[in-house]
Amino acid sequence: MNNLFLLGIFMLVSFNEMLAQEKLNIIPVKTAKDLHRFFQYNPANKAIISGHRGGTEKGFPENSIEAFENTLKYTQAFYEIDPRLTKDSVIVLMHDATLDRTTTGKGKLSDYTYEELQHFQLKDVDGKVTPYHIPTLSEAIEWARGKTVLNLDKKDVPMEMTAALIKKHKAEAFVMVTVHDADQAKFYYLQNKNQQFSAFVKTPDALKPYEDAGIPANQMIAYIGPDIKPENQVMYKLLHAKGIRCMISSAPTYDKLKTKEERAKAYRAIIEDGADVLESDLPIEVGEAIE
């Protein structure tokens, strides 16, 4: 009887642990104003994690809905993703212009129709073939609704198409766009006055064109670079005074450190230095390190 009782307790604990793991750490935004408030700088708020290319965990390919959902089981995060056009003008998610590194296909993505791409499978960070397939941006948007925020990088999709798709899905409350200069930001802002931006602002002089273009400070975060350096303190002071969060991307730098312990130390140092958004290929590790 005692053995049966202990077995029952063990099964109950295991079941509760499974439920806890399956619970997603969502970003609770329902309106564009919610989105603006979520990203606005406040010294009392915790840092925000961005999954670069959606994250690159073993078994979960970059730019895949499966990777997005897996990350949310462990930590709250939003995702920088890479829209590209197929031969028949379907917007899909793929960082590279070619298929070779991340899929079982070969050659340029733009040489294939969407239907043809579905014959290929995605590979994970180690090159292992997974059962997953290339998603469309529309599929990613509908998956993200009520769960997280998507940040659309600029690849080969015309800005007109991107703006139209956001409008079609009524997704202004949870889809933001990366802009490399004020002209790109102004285009999107004229299409939608509620658009949220992830803007390249690496120097003090780079902010003024955005202000001249009329981009509201409370609708942007600023990407200031990939590493810790003394010049960042100038940017933190300038941008925080205007309510703008500052993002560091560790993808090309500290994510490359050899051990998990070294990476965790670097992630904590980035936040302690003053960054408010940390973009990484390893968002689960970042969550463990800084939360």
Protein Blocks (a to p, Z undefined) as FASTA:
>chain_A
ZZmmmmmmmmmmmmmmmmmmmpccddddfbfklmmmmmpccfkbccddddehhiaaehia
ghifklmmmmmmmogcdddddddddfkopacddfbfbfklmmcbecjfklpcfklmmmpc
cddfkopacfbdcddfklmmmmmgokaccddddfkbcfklmmmmmmmnopmlmpccddfb
fklmmmmmmmomkbccddddfbfklmmmmmmnopafklcccdfbjbdcfklmmmmmmmmm
nopacdddfklmmmmpmbfklmmmmmmmmmmnopabdcdfblmlmmmmmZZ
